[in-house]
Amino acid sequence: MAEKLQEKIKDIKKSIVAIGFSPNPEQITIIGSGFIVSEEGVVVTVAHLFNSLNDEQIKNLKANVMLSEQSKDSEVYKWIPLTMDKNKMSVKDDIAVLKLDLNQEKDIKLTKLELEDSDSVEIGQEAYFIGFPYAAQLMNSGFGVTLIVNRGIVSNIKRDGVDPKHPRNWFIIDAISNPGNSGCPIIDVESNKVIGVMSISFRTPSVNPKYSDLEIREPMHIAGAKPINLVKELLK
């Protein structure tokens, strides 16, 4: 019998991290999502998360890593320092590869995600993504660290320019992606492997902003993800 999606999600969520920085020792500002691709602590996310950060903020990058599950409704997380190598960043492809600083975390066992061949992805393929949308707002509202799962299909595949020989550089996903999902993995429903990295969402201003404490703008069912094969180039 095929593994149920609920079980697949349990396997995946252990590898999803929230990414933020410490403006001071008492505070964390969450800026997006990422995911672990090696037991040594390599983390993939998107480059645009760091566009507005200064050098001091980049020095204080951290990732919120799931350590264990207390129950099916409760998980234990810990903030672990992240280091950035600008040689492992592609602004053009909006991809960044970072590293968890595990020097003081010898006992942590990380779960990595498996990467699919994104050249094999087809339009209509079912996918889901897990990240930390509106993470700071949800924490401030008393919800704590909250992973959110969304599901959709690959609606279109775009290439860099008009030359069909150019590599695929966009998957258009028929799903709502909210701020904070940037950097989270797009997972193929069948293989449960990563096919892309969430990069952008398309949104319109809310017509009723007074009804939302989270300042959510009305989303459209269009999101853009970077194919995972672009990440593999950086991982080399």
Phi and psi in degrees as a GROMACS rama.xvg file:
@    title "Ramachandran Plot"
@    xaxis  label "Phi"
@    yaxis  label "Psi"
@TYPE xy
-63.8767  143.423  ALA-2
-65.2555  133.118  GLU-3
-67.4122  151.9  LYS-4
-59.9725  -34.8798  LEU-5
-58.7054  -40.5736  GLN-6
-71.3769  -36.2304  GLU-7
-63.5932  -40.9423  LYS-8
-63.3493  -39.6881  ILE-9
-58.2023  -39.304  LYS-10
-68.4665  -38.5384  ASP-11
-76.1954  -40.9379  ILE-12
-64.4068  -20.7877  LYS-13
-65.9223  -18.8073  LYS-14
-102.656  1.78142  SER-15
-92.7376  135.209  ILE-16
-125.756  147.051  VAL-17
-88.6588  139.637  ALA-18
-112.78  133.619  ILE-19
-154.675  -172.355  GLY-20
-140.005  160.654  PHE-21
-102.532  105.075  SER-22
-68.3561  -23.9965  PRO-23
-156.732  166.869  ASN-24
-60.2262  -18.3796  PRO-25
-97.9201  0.0301822  GLU-26
-139.531  148.557  GLN-27
-128.307  131.948  ILE-28
-107.553  114.547  THR-29
-85.01  132.191  ILE-30
-117.794  -12.286  ILE-31
171.489  -163.042  GLY-32
-121.492  165.496  SER-33
-158.823  -179.089  GLY-34
-150.643  151.446  PHE-35
-88.1379  132.567  ILE-36
-121.127  5.72257  VAL-37
-154.929  153.07  SER-38
-66.5022  -15.9631  GLU-39
-84.2215  -3.53003  GLU-40
99.8418  22.0096  GLY-41
-74.7513  130.438  VAL-42
-121.025  132.648  VAL-43
-104.637  138.379  VAL-44
-152.977  -160.917  THR-45
-110.44  149.287  VAL-46
-70.6113  -30.6406  ALA-47
-68.0836  -13.9515  HIS-48
-58.8501  -27.1685  LEU-49
-103.051  5.71507  PHE-50
-58.2921  -38.9053  ASN-51
-99.1963  5.3782  SER-52
-87.6105  143.121  LEU-53
-90.02  177.472  ASN-54
-61.4519  -38.597  ASP-55
-65.75  -40.4448  GLU-56
-66.6781  -38.4275  GLN-57
-66.0729  -34.174  ILE-58
-65.3891  -23.5863  LYS-59
-107.827  28.5187  ASN-60
-67.2275  143.943  LEU-61
-143.253  157.256  LYS-62
-124.533  138.018  ALA-63
-91.3596  107.247  ASN-64
-107.62  134.662  VAL-65
-74.3417  122.565  MET-66
-91.1253  -40.3668  LEU-67
-164.057  168.55  SER-68
-109.937  118.882  GLU-69
-73.0537  -37.2847  GLN-70
-156.383  -178.715  SER-71
-67.9449  -14.523  LYS-72
-114.606  10.2394  ASP-73
-148.198  130.485  SER-74
-125.576  157.518  GLU-75
-106.892  128.032  VAL-76
-120.947  158.217  TYR-77
-143.785  142.297  LYS-78
-85.5299  125.928  TRP-79
-123.995  136.297  ILE-80
-59.2915  144.82  PRO-81
-116.009  141.615  LEU-82
-115.145  146.023  THR-83
-113.93  134.563  MET-84
-115.233  111.842  ASP-85
-66.4063  -14.6961  LYS-86
-74.442  -14.1775  ASN-87
-106.115  39.5549  LYS-88
-137.811  135.178  MET-89
-121.267  104.819  SER-90
-66.2566  -37.0031  VAL-91
-61.0674  -42.9219  LYS-92
-94.1353  -1.26138  ASP-93
57.0897  50.0869  ASP-94
-131.604  141.273  ILE-95
-136.93  141.324  ALA-96
-117.472  120.38  VAL-97
-118.233  177.365  LEU-98
-136.273  129.495  LYS-99
-71.009  136.144  LEU-100
-86.2634  99.163  ASP-101
-98.6035  14.4837  LEU-102
-58.7658  -36.3269  ASN-103
-99.9642  8.83352  GLN-104
-125.644  51.9616  GLU-105
-62.2309  -28.0417  LYS-106
-90.5009  -2.22356  ASP-107
-78.9488  127.766  ILE-108
-104.534  114.606  LYS-109
-91.1326  148.633  LEU-110
-110.832  119.268  THR-111
-92.2943  155.329  LYS-112
-92.6784  146.368  LEU-113
-87.8975  142.396  GLU-114
-103.886  130.952  LEU-115
-84.3931  167.772  GLU-116
-85.4141  105.5  ASP-117
-71.8284  -12.0763  SER-118
-70.3218  -15.8519  ASP-119
-91.6605  -5.25231  SER-120
-69.612  140.583  VAL-121
-123.134  154.187  GLU-122
-61.4907  134.497  ILE-123
98.1789  -9.07174  GLY-124
-67.4985  136.294  GLN-125
-80.8861  141.151  GLU-126
-147.965  161.982  ALA-127
-140.171  163.267  TYR-128
-140.578  149.256  PHE-129
-129.202  125.555  ILE-130
-155.094  -161.926  GLY-131
-121.146  63.9254  PHE-132
-66.6538  140.066  PRO-133
49.8703  39.4025  TYR-134
-60.0556  -47.3281  ALA-135
-63.9907  -43.0221  ALA-136
-64.7935  -40.6623  GLN-137
-66.0891  -38.7486  LEU-138
-65.021  -42.8675  MET-139
-66.4082  -23.6651  ASN-140
-90.2959  4.86831  SER-141
93.1434  8.8059  GLY-142
-87.8609  -11.1652  PHE-143
71.2038  -161.597  GLY-144
-70.9306  123.442  VAL-145
-132.077  108.086  THR-146
-79.4494  136.398  LEU-147
-121.151  133.066  ILE-148
-106.334  133.127  VAL-149
-128.145  154.261  ASN-150
-132.723  146.6  ARG-151
-165.292  -160.005  GLY-152
-129.329  162.039  ILE-153
-76.6443  112.379  VAL-154
-87.9622  -31.0025  SER-155
-160.538  159.365  ASN-156
-129.207  126.699  ILE-157
-115.937  152.294  LYS-158
-115.053  163.163  ARG-159
-76.6676  98.6492  ASP-160
89.8591  -165.842  GLY-161
-98.1001  -8.03158  VAL-162
-77.8446  117.444  ASP-163
-64.0242  -14.1984  PRO-164
-79.6581  -15.5495  LYS-165
-67.9805  150.289  HIS-166
-67.63  152.974  PRO-167
-60.4284  133.416  ARG-168
-130.201  2.92576  ASN-169
-148.603  135.005  TRP-170
-108.39  126.226  PHE-171
-92.838  122.35  ILE-172
-107.892  130.53  ILE-173
-82.7878  80.702  ASP-174
-163.573  160.646  ALA-175
-90.2464  123.05  ILE-176
-117.003  130.279  SER-177
-105.608  160.725  ASN-178
-54.0397  133.543  PRO-179
107.565  -21.743  GLY-180
-76.7288  -16.9839  ASN-181
-53.4859  125.672  SER-182
99.4757  -8.16528  GLY-183
-80.6381  158.895  CYS-184
-81.695  145.273  PRO-185
-96.4601  121.235  ILE-186
-110.416  129.96  ILE-187
-68.9292  130.27  ASP-188
-63.4935  -38.0555  VAL-189
-75.5065  -53.0785  GLU-190
-84.5573  -20.1331  SER-191
61.0741  31.4983  ASN-192
-111.964  159.243  LYS-193
-77.0757  126.68  VAL-194
-108.036  -15.3581  ILE-195
-166.718  176.082  GLY-196
-123.91  124.442  VAL-197
-61.4197  128.93  MET-198
-119.763  -49.9942  SER-199
-138.805  156.801  ILE-200
-126.389  154.818  SER-201
-108.982  126.005  PHE-202
-139.452  157.264  ARG-203
-121.434  153.067  THR-204
-61.6216  143.459  PRO-205
-68.93  138.544  SER-206
-85.0503  -15.8752  VAL-207
-130.768  61.3145  ASN-208
-63.4142  -22.0971  PRO-209
-69.6203  -15.1459  LYS-210
-87.4051  2.27791  TYR-211
-129.325  117.882  SER-212
-69.9935  -21.0749  ASP-213
-88.6294  1.67974  LEU-214
55.2673  40.8965  GLU-215
-76.3728  131.777  ILE-216
-93.6591  155.902  ARG-217
-65.2584  121.958  GLU-218
-87.9066  159.003  PRO-219
-109.554  156.31  MET-220
-80.7286  53.1445  HIS-221
-140.879  124.219  ILE-222
-136.527  152.499  ALA-223
-116.644  131.748  GLY-224
-126.939  148.617  ALA-225
-89.1942  128.385  LYS-226
-58.1784  141.452  PRO-227
-66.6821  -21.9575  ILE-228
-64.158  -25.1831  ASN-229
-67.3139  -35.4401  LEU-230
-67.0309  -39.3508  VAL-231
-57.7933  -32.3608  LYS-232
-62.8735  -41.0327  GLU-233
-71.8424  -33.9087  LEU-234
-68.2072  -18.9844  LEU-235
